[in-house]
Amino acid sequence: MNMKLRFGILMLLLGLMVSCSSGNEQKQTEQAVATDEFKTFKIDTEAKAVSIFELIEEVEVMRLEETAESLLSSVFKVSSTEDRIIFPSGNDGSIYSYSKEGEFISKFSHVGNGPGEYEFIWSFWVDGDRIFVSDINRRRLLSYDLEGNHLRSWKLPFSAKSFFTYDKGFVADLDYTAFQDSLQFNVLFLDENMEVKQMANPYLSPLILYVGSSVNSFQPYGKDLIYHGFKSDSVFLIEKNQVRPLLKFDFGEEWLWTEETIKNNPRTTGLIRETDLVWWVDSYINEKWIYLSYKTSFKDVFKVLIDRMSGIQKTVKVNKGAATKYAMTPIKWEEDRFMVSLQSPDVRAFINDLGEEKVKFRQGTTLEEIESSENPVLLWVKFKELK
C-alpha cells in the first residue's frame, strides 16, 4: 500500500472519529438541555407501591468503622472531598471524617457559647478544604478546616434556614421570613462578607409553620445549585446568579399549601393534623433521576422514584417483611448512584431481600464486620431503567 493511500485512509478514519465524537457531544448537550427544561410531574398519590428491591440493579456497601471515638447514631448529612467522607452524627454536635474505604480518621465538636462555637448544627456542607456549619438560633455561620480548626465566623443580620457557598460568596434560604420587612424574598445572594448582592423568589403570602427541617434547601447540581424548600411543590435551579423554576410536583387537590389555605388559616400546624393532604416534600435530583419523599401527616412518609426524561414514576416501598420497614435514610446522588444509610442490624436481611448477586462490598468491608458493629452503613444504589 503506497503512502498516499495510507495517508488517505488515516484521514478518513480521523474524520469519522471526530464526526462521532462531535455527534456524541451534541447529543449529550441536547439531552442535558432537554433535561433542564421546566417540567411538571403529576404525582399519583393512589399509585400501588412497588418494592424497592424490584427497582435496584446493584448496591455497593461500605461499613463505617466503629471505634471508641466513632460511635455513630445516624448518618444523614454527608459531604465528600477527594479522599474523605464527612458528616455530623447524633445530637452532641460532633463532625466525623472517614476515608473512602470507611476507615475512621477524626472527629471534632465545637458546641458552646464562645467564639468559633455553635449551639446546634443546622445547615452543614463541605466546600473544598472548608467545613461550614450554620447555627440558626444564634444567626451565625462558621467555617473550619478539615481537622476542625476554626477559620472564620459570620454574624448574620437575618434568620436563614439554609446556606451554601456560591459564586465566591453564599446563597441563603430565608424560609418565608421577610427580609427588611416589606421586601419578602426567599433567596438572598451574598458576598463573602455577608453583604446582600441581590434577592430572588418573592412570595406573596407568608407561611407561618412552626415545624422545621434540618435538610439543606440547597444541593449541588453540576456547577450549579438546586433550591427546594420542604414546604414547596416547586424546585428551582440557581445558575449564573439567577433563580428559575426547574420542576413542579403536581399533587392536584392533595396539596395543602395553596394560597387560599395559607391566607385563611394562620394556624397551619393544626391543618396538618386535621387533613390528609401533602404538606412536606423533599427531593434528591440528578440529571436522570428524582428520588421524592412526601408526607401527609407527621408520621407517614411516601417515596417516589421518577425518570426525568421519560416521566415514568414508581411509588416505592421499603418493607422489611409484612409489618415493618427498613430505616433507609436518603442522603444524595453521586453520579448515577443514590447514597443512603442503613442501620447495621438490617444489612443481612436487606441483602437477602435484594439478592447477594446484586451486592458488592467496598474494599475493607465485610458482612461479618458490619454485624459486629452498631454503626450505620452507607449504600450506593444503582436503579434499573423504569418500565
N, C-alpha and C positions, 0 to 999 in steps of 0.2 A: 504494500500500500504506500503510495507516494506521500510526501509531506503535505502537499496542498489538500489532498483528500482527508488525511488525518486531521489537519487543522480545521477543515470544514465540518467534519463530524463533531469535533470537540466544541466548536462554536454553537452548533445545533443543540448539543446536549446542555451546554451552559444556558442557552436561551430558554430551553424547556424548563430547566431548574428555576431560573429567575421568574419565568411565567407562572409556574406552580406556586413558588413562594409568594409572589405578589397576589396571586389569586387567593391563597390561604389567608394572607394578612388582610386582604379586603373583606373576605368572608367573616373573619373574626371581628373586624371593626364594625361591619354591618350588624353582626349578631349582638355585639356589645351595645350599639346604638339602639337596636330594637328592644333589648332587654331593659334599657334605662328610659324608654318611653313611658309616660304615665299610663298606668293600668289600674283597673278596678277588678277586684276578685270578690265575687259573691260567695259568702261563706254559708254553707248549708249546715245549720246547727242541728238538723234532724238526721244527718247522714249516719249510716251504720258504721261503727268504728271497726277498723282493721288492726289486727295485731301488728305491733312494730316489727316482730320477727319475720313477717311476710314481706317487709319492705327493705330489709337490710341485706346488702350484698356481702359486706365484710366489716369486721371490727378489729381494731388494734387496741390492746390493753396494756396499761402501764401502772404498776404499783407506785405508791408514794412512800418512800422508806420511813419506817417508824423508829424513832429514837427517843431518848429521854427528853430531848428538846423539841421534838416534832410529833406531838400527839394532836392529830387534826380531828376536828369535829365535823367540818363541812368544807366543801370547795365549790365556789360558785362565781367568783370574780377572778379570772385568770388573764394575765398578760404575759407575753413571751418576748424574750430577746433572742439573739442568735444562739446562745448556749444555755439559757435559763428559762424556767417557768416560775412565775412569781404571783402570789395571791395572798389575801388575808384569810384567816380561818377562825371561826368562833367569835366570841364576844369580848375577848381580852385585848383586842386591838393589835395583835401580832401579825406581822407580814413575813411570809416564808419564801425562801428561794430554793428551788430544786433544779437538778440537771435535767437534760432532755432524756435521760435514762431513768429518772425517778429517784436519784440519789439526793439526800438532804444536804444542802450547802450551808444555809444560815437562816437566822430569823432576827427580827428586831421589833420593838414596840416603843412608841413614844406617847403613850397615854398619860395625860396630866394636864396641869393648868399653866405651865410655864411656856417660854418661847420655844418654838420648834416642836410643840406638843399638840395633840389633838384629843378631843373627848370621845369621838366615835368616827369610824371610817365610813363615809357616805359614798361619794364617788372615789374610785380608785383606778389608776391606769399607769402604764409604763411607757415612756417615750424615750427611745434611745437608752442612755445610761441614767435616766432620772425616773424616780418613782413619785407619783403625785397622789395626794390624799386631800379631799375636801371635807371640812368639818362644818356641816350646815348649821349647827346650833350656835357656833361662835363666828359664823361668817368668815371663815378662814380657809385659805388654800396653802398647802405646804408641799415642798419638794425635798427629796432625799436622794443620795446616791444609792447604788445597788447594795452597798454594805449597811445602809441605814443611817448614814451621817446626814444631819440636817444641812440643807443647802440654802433654802430661802422660804420666807413666809410672805403671804399677801393678806392684808386685811381688806375685806370686801365691803363696798358701800351698799350692797343689796343682798337679798337672800336668794340663793340659787340651788336647785335640786341636783343638777349635774353639771360637770365641766369636762372639757377635753382640750388638749393642745391643738392649735390650728393657725396656720399662716404666721408663724413666729410670735404668736400670742395665744389667745384662748377663745373658746366659744362656751357660752353658759346657757343653761335652760332654767328660766325663772319659774316654770311650772305654775302658770296662772297667777303669779304675784306681780302686781303692777310696778313698773319702773318709773320713777319720777311722777308718781300719782296719775296724771292724766294720760301719759304715754304708756299704753299697755301692750307690751310685746313679749312674746315667748322666748325669743332668742336674742342674745347680745353677742356681738363680736368685739373682742377686747385686745388691746396691745399687751406687750409683756409687763407693763406696769399696772394693768387692770383698768386702764382708761378706756371708756366706751368709744369705739370707732363707728359702729353702725348697729342698727337694730333690724329685726326681721320677724315675720309671722305675727302680725297684730291679731288680737282676738276681741270679740265683741262683748261676750258675757263671761265674767269671772266665775270659775267653778270652785266653790269652796268645799273641799273634801278633805277631812282630817284623816286621811289614810295615805300613807307614804309607800314608796318603793325605793329600795337602795340599788336597783338596777340602773346603770348609767343610761341616760336617754340617748347618748351618742355612741356609735360603734364605727370602727374603721371600715371603709369600703373602697378598696384600691387606694388611690391617692386622695380620696375624698372622705366624707363622713356621712353616715345615715343618722337622722334625728327622728326619734319616735318616743313620745311620752305615753305612759301606760293608760292614760285617760282619753286617748285619741284613737280614732279608727283610721287615721291617715299617717303615712310615712313620708318623710321629706329627705331630699338629697341636698347636702351642702357642698357646693362646688364653686370655686372662684369667688368666695365671699358672698355667695348668693344662696338663698334657700328656695327650692322649688318642690312641688308635690311629685312624689315618685310612685306611691302605691296608695290605694284605698281598700280597706276591708269592709265590704258591704254586708252588714248583718240585718239589713232591712228593718222591720219593726221590732226586731230583737235587740236593737241598740238603745241603751239607756240615755246617753248624754246628747239628746237633741237640744237645740237652742231653747225650745219652749220648756223642756224639762228643767234646764239649768236656771232659766229666768223665774219660773214659778215655784221652784222647790229649793229653797236655800238649805234645808236640812237633807242634803244629798245622801248622807250615810244611811239614813232611815230608808231611803228609796231602795238601796241595795238589798236590805233585809226584806222589804215588802214585795219586791218584784222578783221575777226570774229572768231578768234581762242582762245582756252583756254589758259589763261596766269596766272591765280591766282587760287590756290587750298587751301582749308582749311579743315581739318579733325578732327573729335572728335571720339575717338576709345575706346571701352572697349572689354572685352573678346568675346562678341557676336556680337556687332553692330558697324557699321561705319555710322556716320552722316557726309556726304560730302557736301561741298559747292564749287562751282567753278564759275569763271567769264569769259565771252567772250568780255567784254567791260569794261568801267569804271562805268557802271550803272547796267547792268543785272546780277543777281545772281541766280544760279540754285542749287537746293537741291536734294540730292540722299540719300536714306536710304538703307543700304546694310547689309544683314545677312552674317557674315563672314564664317560660316560653310557651308551653302547651296549655297552661291554665289548669291542668289536671290536679285535683286535690284529694287527699285521703285523710279522713279523721283517724287518729292514731290512738290505740290503747296500749298501755304498757303493763298489762296484767301479769301478776305473779300468782298463778293458779286462778281459782274462781273468785276468791273473796278479797285478795289484796293486790297492791300494785307495787312495781319496782319504783323506788325513790330515785329516779333518774333526774338529775339537775342539768338543764341546758346551760351551756356556757358561751360558745362562739363557734363560728366556722373558721376552719383553717384550710384554705383552698377548697377541695371538694369533700372534705371530711368535717363532720359535725362533732365537736368536743362536748362530752357530757361527763358528769361524775356519777359514781355509783358506790353505795356502801359495800365494803368488802364482804360481809356475810352473804350478800346476794349474788356474788360473782359466779359461783359454781352453778347455781340454778339458772342464771342468765345464760351461761354458756350452753347448758343442757337444752334450754328452750330454743336457742338460736341454732345450735349445731356446731360441734367442735371444728368441723372443716372450714367454718367461716371466721374463725378466731385466730388472730396472731398476737403473740406476746412480744412487747418491745424488749430489746436486749436488756438482760438483767432482771426481768420479771418472770416469775413462775407462779402457778396457781397455789402451790404449797406456801410460798412466801406471803401471798395475798391473804390466805386463810389464817395465817399465824399473826396477822396484824389487824388492828381496828381502824386504821386509816382508810379513807375512801380511795378509790382508784379512778383513773382517768381513762375514758374510752374515746376513740376516734372512729366515728360511724360513717360508713360509706353506704348511701342508699342506692337501690336499684332504680332504673327508669320506671316511672309510673305509667300504668296502662288502665 
